[in-house]
Amino acid sequence: MGNLASRQRAQTAAKFLIRTAAILTIAMLFLIIGFILYRGFWSSNQMEYPVISISETNMDGWKAVANRKNKATELTFDQLRGLFTDNYIDWVNISSRDYDVLALYPADFPASILGISRADFGAFTQECSDWNEALAMCASTPGAVAMIPVSAELPATCEELPVRRTIFAVHPSVTEMFDNHMLRSLPETDMHSVLSGKVRSWTEVGGPDLPVRVVLPPEGSPLAQALASYVPDAAETITAGVNDAGSPELFMHTGSMVEYETALLSTPGSVGLSYSGSPVSGSLSAIRAVRTEQGPNLSFAFLYEAPKMSGKIGGISTIIINTLVMMLFTILVSGPLGILAAVYLVEYAKQGVLVRILRLSIETLAGIPSIIFGLFGMLFFVNILGWGIGLISGVLTLTLMILPTIIRTSEEALKTVAQGLREGSLALGATKMQTVLRVVLPAASPGILTGLLLAMGRAVGETAALIFTMGSSYDLVSGLTSSTRTLAVHIYLIIAEGISLDRAFATATVLILIILFMNTVATKIIGRFNSRSGT
């Protein structure tokens, strides 16, 4: 009885360990796939800007407008000024649209609003006789941006661009080097705390050992309104700070803009708001604002647009097609070869030393790293045969790589077919070939399809072998010898080249969805085969 109880406890413990390991494995897989899908559909990044997140459409009576095809939602002051000074010659780095910049302004536009003179305007900037002409040209020209009066009404093809030009301005003493450290940026939550008086010393936010002196702009001024919108609870906190006997000078009230600017320039540890490009901003230090930007990542445009500039802009439509073409050709070549090899090994070959050596070689090839196949493909298909880097070289390299998987899984599937089926077919007068084609292969088809699916899963995620043999062109494949890239190669390249992590996750999501679709279709097909065979 003791031995029986001991064995039962051991079995219970073994079942528990197996169940726990299975649950942890499944949970880990769901976690990995879930994270990739989450990042693929949703973007969340920490961005650093020279201005805070206060946007305005009225800059001293003028506003910025742009053609809707530019797909710009807002601009920083530096971006707006850069559009008029040739720092930006296209919209790629602003809105990821490949349109050349045309900056327009009417004859009466004061360039000082942009913190420059007319001599600073670039070659892509054009003066118009009046704002109506500037607006008409902006409406008809993709890539155009114009400065027009705030009161002007816009046509349907133009839109206002809010501009962020307010900076978190501090006295230069705040950004001086101390302990081999310099305060250069702050999260906007910390900026709110500083401006509302919740932070009494700059050391609390990683700055030097200086007291915080919040300089308040004169009441009714645009900067006072900006402060009120940026720190909504500022009024109550400011009142509490002024009445706090322990820190009577935390807030410094000013009655005019001259007094406000003088206080910022002359008070160590002072902080306030200012406008980028204003005369006083050049004498102050601006701490960069860090904020988290979230929004949808994967879009329909990403699926149907062609990639441009190495994938920096555009979508992945041609890369999806190239991937499907690669998969089609690879399975058309490797599938029949692998299945025929398995049929020979199981149905025709004599089980001797030669077959054992052959099987050992196949199993060895299945474990060789893909980079080795890539080197062989580059040497043999690309150089010796002279086919060059292109689709055919990549397909044949992948064929060699996945053949061992197809052969081994097809072998196992053929071995599961009952010997009685073969004998019954032969007894009815069928030939060996007829038995294999009409009895054995249909009965083994679910296992063979599973093997093909596993092999294609490896092929569709391959990168190293394809970079050496198929290339990296993102144009639509035009022939067997044309260079192309697949989704997996695209993911690797845009990460390796530092182009965009968001685009990498979006591409990975598309690749996962394609694989899930393949698995679903294969499962349905296998289910139908099983139902027909009665298994």
N, C-alpha and C positions, 0 to 999 in steps of 0.2 A: 504493500500500500504506500509505503514511504517513497519508493522509487517512482510509482505512478504519479503521486502528487508532485514530486520533483519535476518529472517530465512535463506535467501539465503547466506548472509554473514557468518552466523554460519556454514552452510553446507560447504561453500568454505574453511573456516578455518579448519573445521574438516577433510576435504579431504586432505588439505595441511599437517596437522599434521600426519595423517595416512600414507600418501605417504612418508613424511620425515622419520618417524619411520621405515617404511619398507625398505627404501633405506639405512638408517644407519645400520639396522640389517644385511641386505645382504652384505653391504660393510665390516662390522666387520667380518662376517663369511668368506668372501673371503680373508680378511687380515690374519686371523688366519691360515686358511688352506694354503694360499699362503706362509706364513712365514715358516710353518712346511715343506712344499714341497721344498722350497728354501734351507733350512738348511739340508734337507734330501739329496738333490742332490749335494749340494755345501758346502764345509767345509771352514770356515774362523775363525782362532784362533790366539790369541796372544801367542807366545812362547818366552821363555826366555832361552838363551844359554850362556855358559861361553866364547864363541868365537863369532867373528863377521862373517858375511856372505861372507867371502872370502874363496873359496875352491881351492885346488891345488892337482895335481896328482904327482907332483915331490917333494919329500921330501929328499933333499940332495942326489939325484940319485936313490932313491927307491920309489916304489909306492905300494899301497894296492890294492889287487884284491880279489874277492870273487866269490863263486859259484852263478850262476844266480838264482838258486832256493831260495836263501836267500831273494831275492826281496829288497835288500838294495840299496838306491840311492846315499847316501853319509854318511860320518861319521864325528863326531866331534873328536878332538884329544883325549879327555878323553874316548870316546867310543872305539876308536882304541886301545888305551893302555889297556883299561879294557878287551878287547877280549884276550889280551896276558897275562893278570895277573889274570884271573878267576873272575874279577868283573862282567863279563857276562858269564854265562854258556850256554845260548841259545840266540836265536835272537828275542825272544818275545818282549822285551822292546826296540828293535832297529827297527825291520821291521815287527813285528807281525807275524813272521814265527816260527813255533815250531820245530826248528832244533837245535840240540846240537852244540856248538861251537867247532871247531877244528882249532887252530891257528898254522900256519906253517911258518917257516923261514929257509933260507939256513944257512950253517955253517959260512959264511962270513958276515952275517948281523950284523951291529953295533946296539946293543940295545939302545945306547945313543940317537938314533933318536926318540925313544919313551920316552925319559927322564927317563929311568930305566937301570938297569944292568941285566945281564942274570940270576942272582940269584932271580930276581923278577918275572921271567916267571912262569906261573901257571901250574897246572897239566894237563890242556887241551891244552897245547902248546907243539909242537913237532918240533925238529930240523931235518932238511933234509940235505943230503950230498951236494946238490947244488940247485940252484933256479929251474932247470928243474924238479927235483923230487918234490919240493914244489908245483910247478904249476900243475903238473900231478895229485897230490893228491887233490889239490883244485878243479880241473876240474871234478873229479870223486866222490867228497864227498859233498853232500848237508850240509850246515852249516859251510863249511870250509872258511877260510880267510888266505891269505898269503902275505908276503912281498917279492917282487921280484924287480930286477933292472928295471928302467924306460924303457930301450931299449927292454925289452922282449915282444914278441908278444903273444897275448892271444888266447887260443882255444875258440870255440863257446860257451862253457858252463861256461866261466868265464867272468867277467866284471871288469873294473877299478872302484874303489871307490874313488871319490874326498874326500879329508880330509880337514876339517876346523880347523886350528890350530892357527890362528892369534887372539890375544887378544887385547882388548882396555886397554892398560896398563897406569896406573897413579901413581904418587908419593903417598905414604901412607897418606900424609896429606890431600889428596882429599877425602878419605874414612873414615876420623876420625869422631867420634861422635860429633854432634853439635846440640844444642836445642832438645835433645832426638831424633835426626834424623841422619841417615847415608845414604850416596849415594851408593846404591848397584847396581842399574841397570839404563839403559837409553834406550829409543827408538833409533833405528839406525839412524833415521833422525837427532836426536840431536847429535849423535856421528859424523855424517857428518859435522854438523854445527861447532862443537868444533874443529875438525881436519882441517877444511877449514878456521878457523879464524873468523867466524861470531859470535862466542861467546867469549866475552872478560873476563868474570868473571864466576866462577863456580856457583855463586848464580843464574845465568840465567837459569840453568838446575836443580835447586834444590840442589846444593852443598854448600860447605862452602864459606865464604867470602875470596876467594883467586883468584888472577889473573890467567888466563889460559896461560900456557907456552907450546906451541906446539913444541916438539923436533922432528926435521926432520932427518930421517935416511940418511946416506951418499948416494950420487947419484950413481946409478947403482947397489945398493945392492938389494937383494930380498925384503927387507922390504920397500925400496923406490918404487919398482915396485908395491908392494901390496898397498901402500898408493895411488899411482897414479890410480890404478884400483878401489879402494874403494871410493875415492873422485876425480872424473874425472876433476872437475874444480879447483883442488887444486893449480895448477901452477899459474893461474892468481890471485887467492885470496892471495896466499903466497907472490907474488910479491907486491900486493897492501898493504899487511900487513907490509912488511919490509919497504916500503916507507912511511908508516903512522907515522908521527912525534908524534902523540898522543899515539902511542903504539909501540915504536921501538923494544921492546923485545918480541913481541907476538910470533914470530917464532925463534927458535934456530937452526941454521944450524950446522951440525957436519961433520967432514971429515973422520971418521972411526967408526967402530962398538964399539970400546972401548970408544971413546969419546961420542958416542950416548948413550950407556948404563950408563956411568958415569953421563951424564946430566940428564937422567931420574931419577937416584937414588939420586941425590944431589940437585935437584931444586924443592922446594915446589910448588905445583900447576901444575907440568909438566904432559904432556900426550903424548903418542906416541903409536906405534904398537910394539908388541913383539910376540914371539912364546910360546905357552903353552908348558910347559915341559923344556924350556930352563933354564940354570942356573940363569940368571938374573930375570926371571919371578917369582921366589920364593921370591925375595926381594921387588917386586912391588905389587901393588894392581890391580886386574882386575875387571873392571866394566862389569856386565853381559849385553848382548845385547838383547833387546826386539824387536821382529819383527813379522809382521803379515804373516801367512802362509795360502795360499788359494789353493784349488784344488777340484777335484771331490770327493764326499763322497760316494754315493751309486754306487756300481759296480755289474757286473754280478757274480763275485766271491762271493760277499756278499750274493747273493741269493742261490747259489748252494753249498757252502761249509758248513760243519757242524760246530757249535760253539765249542770252546775249552776254557778252563780256565775261566769258568763262563761268557763267551761271550766277554772276552778281546780280543781274536783273533778268526779267522775263520768267518763264516757267520751265517745265520739263517735258513738254509734249513730245518733242523729237526723241528725247532719251527714253521715254516710255515705249515708243514704237521700236526704237533700236533694241531695247531689252526683249521685247516680244519676238522680234525677228531673230535675235540671237537664240532665244529659247526654242523657237520653231525649228531652225536649222540644226541645232544641237541634238534635239530629240529625234529628228528625222534621220540623222547619221548614227547616233549612238544607240538608239533604241533597237533597230533591227540587228545591228552588229552584236550587241550584248545578248539579246534573246537567242540569236542563232548560235552564239558561242555556248550559252547555257544548255541549249537543246543538244548540241554535240556532246558536251561533257556528260550529260545525264543519260541521253538516249542511245548514243552511238559509240562513244569512246570506251575502250577497254580499260577497266579500273586497274591500272598498273602504276609502275614507278613514274612513267612519263606524265600521266595525268596528275599524280600527286605533286610532281615538280611544277606542273602548270598551275595547279590550284595555289600552291605556295607563292608562286610568282604573282598571281592575281591579288592575293591577300597582301603581299608586300607592296604592290603598286597602290592599293587602297589606302595605305598608311603613309605614303610619301607626301611631304608638304607641297602645296599647290605652287609655291615659288619655283620648285624644281621643274614641274611641268611647264611653267612659264619660260624658264631658261631653255628647256629643250625645244619648245615651240618657236622661240625666237631664233635659235640656232638652225633648226631644221626647216620649218615652214617659211620663216621670214627670210633667212639668209641663203641656205643651201638650195631650196626650191625656188627662191626668188619671188615669192608671192607678196612680200612686203608686209607691213603692219596693216592689217585690215580684218574684215569680218571673217573671211575664210580661214585665216590663220588662227584667229581666236576660237572659232567653232571647232576646228579640228583639235586644238589644244585642250579645250573643255571635253571633247569626246574622249580623248585619251585619259583624262582625269576621272571622268565619271563611269567609264566602262567597267572597272572592277566592281563598283557598287551594283551596277545593273546585272552583271554576270552572276555575282554571288546571290543576290536576292532572287533572281530568276531561277537559279539552280535550286534554291531552297523551296521555291514555289512549285517547281516541277517534281521535286522529290515527295511533296505532300500528296500528289495525285495517287490514288489507290492503284496498286498493281492490277487489281481485278478489272479496272476499266480498260487498261491496255490489253489484257488477255481476252476480254470479251470482244473488243473490237477486232483483234486479230482472228479470233475464232469465227467471226461473222464474215471473214474473207477480206477484210481491209488490209491494205499494205501498211508497212511501217510508217511511211510518209503520211498516208491518210490518217493513221491513228494519231500521229503527233499533231497534225494540223487540225483535225476535227474533234479529237477527244481530249488529248493531253493539254494542249495550249488553252482551249476554252476553260477547262477545269482549273488550270493554274493562273488564269488571267487576273483574279483579284490580287494575288501575291505579286505578279509581275508588274501590275499597275502601281502597286505600293512601292516597289523598287524604283520604277521610273520616276515616281513623285519624289522619293528621297534623293535621287540623283539630280533631278532638276532643281530641288531646293538648294543643293550644294552649288550647282552651276550658277543659279541666278544671284547668289550672294558672293560670287568670286570676284576678287579684285586683282591680286598679284599676278596671276597668270594672264589676265586680259590686258593689263597695262603694258606688258612686254610684247603682246602679240596682236591685240586689236586696236590699241591706241586710245586716244582720249578726245577725239573730235565730237562735239555735241550737235553737229549738223545731222540732218536726216540721212540715214545710210542710203547710198545710191548704187551700190554694187558689191560684189563679193570681195573686192580688194580695197574698198573704201574704209578709211579709219572711222571708228565710232566708239562710243562709250555706253555703258549700261548704267542702271540706277546705282548699283553698288559702287562702281568706279566713280560715279559722280559724287556720291557721298564722301568717299575717301578724298577726292581731289579738293572739294570745296572746304573740307576741314583742314587738310594739309596746307592749303594755300591761304587759310585764314579768311575766307570770303564771308561766310555766314553760318553760324551754328544753327540759327532758326531754319534756314533753307536746308541744312543737312537733316534736321529732324523731320521737316516736312517731306523730304524725299524718302527718308527711312519709313515714314508712315505709309506713303504710297506703295513702297516695296512690300511692306508687311501685309497691306490689304490685297495686293496682287497674289502673294503667297497664300493668304487665307482663302482667297477665291479659288485658287488652284486646288487647295486641299478640299474645299467644299465640293467642287465639281468631281474630283477624283473619288471622294467618299460616296457620292451619289452613284457614280458609275460602278464602283465596286459593289455597292449595295444591290444594284440591279443584277449584276452577274451572280451574286450570291443567291438572290431570290430565284433566278432562273435555274441555278444548279441545285436548289433545294437545301443549301447549307446555311 
